[in-house]
Amino acid sequence: MLEESYVTFEIGKAKHIALVAHDGKKKELVDWCDKNKDVLKSHFLCGTGTTARLISERTGLPVKGYNSGPLGGDQQIGAKIVEGQIDFMIFLWDPLEAQPHDPDVKALLRIAVVYDIPIANNLATADFMLNSKYMTEVYSRKVENFNKTIQDRVEKMK
């Protein structure tokens, strides 16, 4: 495994979807989930604090709730990405509002990119993702083998 530059992960037909929204974007995400609940009901949903609760109450969909973002929910979702338990994320962040937990937000977005997780940061992208052919089939994603990258860097330093 250390010789290979990439590691392949398989995303199954039933996706594990993280749903996250800042306060100014919660209504948009809840409305979007309600509009798309017939598709979302076939997948495992999770989200941060209030967002998860609001989606579940409005749509009737089961949504596993983590802590709110400022109380560690962003980090909990990031950990689930690292563990391979989240396949993609819809994260509606508010570009017009400063967030007190901005470092956590950046860390979550960074870890999603590191692990090649598709991310929708607006509803148009979420619509494209949800209506992609990959929503109903298995998808293999390639993630850089960072153990090899680090080993290669160490070797170059010698």
C-alpha positions in Angstrom: 0.0 0.0 0.0 2.9 2.4 0.7 4.0 2.1 -2.9 0.8 3.2 -4.4 0.3 7.0 -4.9 -3.5 6.8 -4.4 -5.9 4.7 -2.3 -9.4 3.9 -3.8 -12.5 4.1 -1.7 -15.9 2.9 -2.9 -19.1 4.9 -2.3 -22.0 2.5 -2.3 -25.4 3.0 -3.9 -26.9 4.3 -0.6 -24.9 7.4 0.2 -24.0 8.8 3.6 -24.8 12.5 3.3 -23.8 15.2 5.7 -26.1 18.2 5.9 -24.7 21.4 7.4 -26.0 25.0 7.2 -25.2 28.3 9.0 -28.0 30.1 10.6 -28.7 32.4 7.7 -28.9 29.3 5.3 -30.8 26.8 7.5 -34.2 27.6 5.9 -32.8 27.1 2.4 -31.4 23.7 3.3 -34.5 22.6 5.1 -36.7 23.7 2.1 -34.3 21.9 -0.3 -34.4 18.7 1.8 -38.2 18.8 1.9 -38.4 19.3 -1.9 -36.0 16.3 -2.4 -37.1 14.0 0.4 -38.2 11.3 -2.0 -34.6 10.9 -3.2 -33.0 11.6 0.2 -35.1 8.9 2.0 -32.9 6.2 0.3 -29.8 7.5 1.9 -28.3 7.9 5.4 -28.5 11.5 6.5 -26.6 13.2 9.3 -26.0 16.8 10.2 -25.0 19.3 12.8 -27.2 20.2 15.7 -30.2 22.4 14.9 -29.9 21.8 11.2 -30.4 18.0 11.6 -33.3 18.6 14.0 -35.1 21.1 11.7 -34.7 18.8 8.6 -36.0 15.8 10.5 -39.0 17.8 11.9 -40.0 19.3 8.6 -39.4 16.3 6.3 -39.9 13.3 8.6 -36.6 11.9 7.4 -34.3 10.4 9.9 -31.2 12.6 10.3 -28.5 11.7 12.8 -27.7 14.8 14.7 -24.3 15.8 16.0 -23.4 18.8 18.1 -24.0 22.3 16.7 -21.1 23.6 14.6 -19.6 26.0 17.2 -19.8 23.2 19.9 -17.8 20.7 17.8 -20.3 19.4 15.3 -18.1 20.4 12.3 -15.3 18.5 13.9 -17.5 15.5 14.5 -18.5 15.5 10.8 -14.9 15.9 9.8 -13.9 12.8 11.9 -16.7 10.8 10.2 -15.2 11.8 6.8 -11.8 10.6 7.9 -13.4 7.3 9.1 -15.0 6.8 5.7 -18.5 7.2 7.1 -19.6 10.2 5.0 -19.6 10.1 1.2 -20.5 13.7 0.4 -21.6 16.9 2.1 -24.0 19.7 1.5 -22.7 22.6 3.5 -24.5 25.9 3.0 -22.3 28.5 4.6 -23.2 32.1 4.8 -20.6 34.2 2.9 -22.1 37.4 4.3 -21.8 36.6 7.9 -18.7 36.1 10.0 -18.7 32.9 11.9 -17.2 32.6 15.4 -16.1 29.1 14.7 -14.5 29.9 11.3 -11.4 27.8 11.9 -13.6 24.7 12.4 -15.5 25.5 9.2 -12.2 25.8 7.3 -10.9 22.5 8.8 -14.1 20.7 7.8 -13.9 22.0 4.2 -10.2 21.1 4.1 -10.7 17.5 5.3 -13.5 17.0 2.8 -11.1 18.1 0.0 -8.2 15.9 1.4 -10.5 12.9 1.4 -12.0 13.7 -2.0 -15.6 14.1 -0.7 -17.9 16.0 -3.1 -19.1 19.2 -1.4 -22.1 21.4 -2.4 -21.8 24.9 -1.0 -24.9 26.2 -2.7 -28.3 24.8 -3.8 -27.4 24.7 -7.5 -24.5 22.4 -6.8 -26.6 20.3 -4.5 -29.2 19.9 -7.3 -26.5 18.8 -9.7 -25.1 16.3 -7.2 -28.5 14.9 -6.3 -29.4 14.4 -9.9 -26.1 12.9 -10.9 -26.0 9.4 -12.3 -23.6 8.6 -9.4 -26.5 8.9 -6.9 -27.8 5.6 -8.0 -24.7 3.6 -8.6 -21.4 2.7 -7.0 -18.6 5.3 -7.4 -14.9 4.8 -6.7 -12.9 7.8 -5.6 -9.2 8.1 -5.4 -7.5 9.7 -2.4 -3.9 10.6 -2.3 -1.9 8.2 -0.2 -0.5 10.7 2.2 1.6 8.1 4.0 3.5 7.6 0.7 3.7 11.3 0.1 5.3 11.9 3.5 7.6 8.9 3.1 8.7 10.4 -0.3 9.4 13.8 1.2 11.5 12.2 4.0 13.5 10.3 1.5 14.2 13.5 -0.5 15.4 15.2 2.6 18.2 12.6 3.2 
